Amino acid sequence: MNKDQLETYISEFQEWALFEGTYSMSTIKRDSRKIRELSGKFDIMNPTIENVRNYFLDKLHEGKIQRSTLNVTRKALMKWFRFLKQRHGFAVEIKIPKQPEKRRAISWIPTNEEVKRIIQAADTQSNREVAARDGAVMRLLFSGGLRIGEVVKLNLQDMRSSGIFVHSEKGGEDGVVGLSDDCITSIQKYLLYRRGTDPSALFTSAAGRVSYEYLRQHISNLGKQVAPSWHPHAARHWVATFLLAGDQENGIEPLDIRYVQTQLRHASLSSTQIYTHVNRDDLANSVNKRLSKFFREERNMIKMMNPDKIERVWRGSNPRPMD
């Protein structure tokens, strides 16, 4: 197959992946790059099990590529095979095993103070229309834990009284997620400035629905003015960590991990568990308080039942032998 033919198939692949509705444009573009790369390694239209197996084995033996990167390639190939089968009837039945990965640590999570300052940076821009839109977007990131691709897909009809209906990415379930009152008010304020260039889209520009590439880059640059390590997905990390840990100083109780999983639309609980950071000192203090209270109450209860005998034991005296 020549290059032009391959590009025709890749173009069809992109339309197919976008139509399925579960992949962001960035993921689709990344997968397309992988397919182009693999086309130089073996017949991408009619691969054999040996072709695929040898490719992955060679990469593993080289030791220059992370297993997580190989799994990205694996996902791209599995999508490509489904596309060939569904759109062109190619009988490609190759299952590629997932490579075991070490659990990745979250590199950076904004502090509560940084969250407030990032939102403030969005609110205080000189252009009122842009400030209203960016303030609503930032609050959706920090309140709903949305991804940029999910923000772009939002429609006017998705608004709810206490949340918003999200068309999920990454294979998660679509559904309503909770939002803060502040976030809902901010969206309502933005609607006063919203351009009617797209009848359904919530966030619009002069040309229609706001684009993924523009919004991601714009929100990234805006947040970096406050925190150089900022990237839009960091807001999702903060939401997960905050909901799971709570905020004792402000009387905010931790949320059950299953609720957090639903809020973030994680396909599996293991994805949510990476945010369950345990500080050893905090753990020791929590255990001390809870168990001390339990055994203090237990001791008091026993004393009420037999106060004379218990007092002798707690003072270290030996009880008299039985006659």
Buried (B, 14 or more C-beta within 10 A) or exposed (E): EEEEEBEEBBEBBBEBBEEBEBBBBBBBBBBBEBBBEBBEBBEBBEBEEEBBEEBBEEBEEEEEBBBEBBBBBBBBBBBBBBBBEEEEEBEBEEEBEEBEEEEEEBEEBBEEEBBEBBBEBBBEBEEEEBBBBBBBBBBBBBBBBBBBBBBBBBBBEBBEEEBBBBBBBBEBEBEBBBBBEEBBBBBEBBEEBBBEEBEEBBBBBEEEBBBBEEBBEBBBEBBBEBBEEBBBBBBBBBBBBBBBBEEEEEEEEBBEBEEBBBBBBBEEEEBBBBBEEEEEEEEEEEEEEEEEEEEEEEEEEBBEEEEEEBEEEEEEEEEEEEE
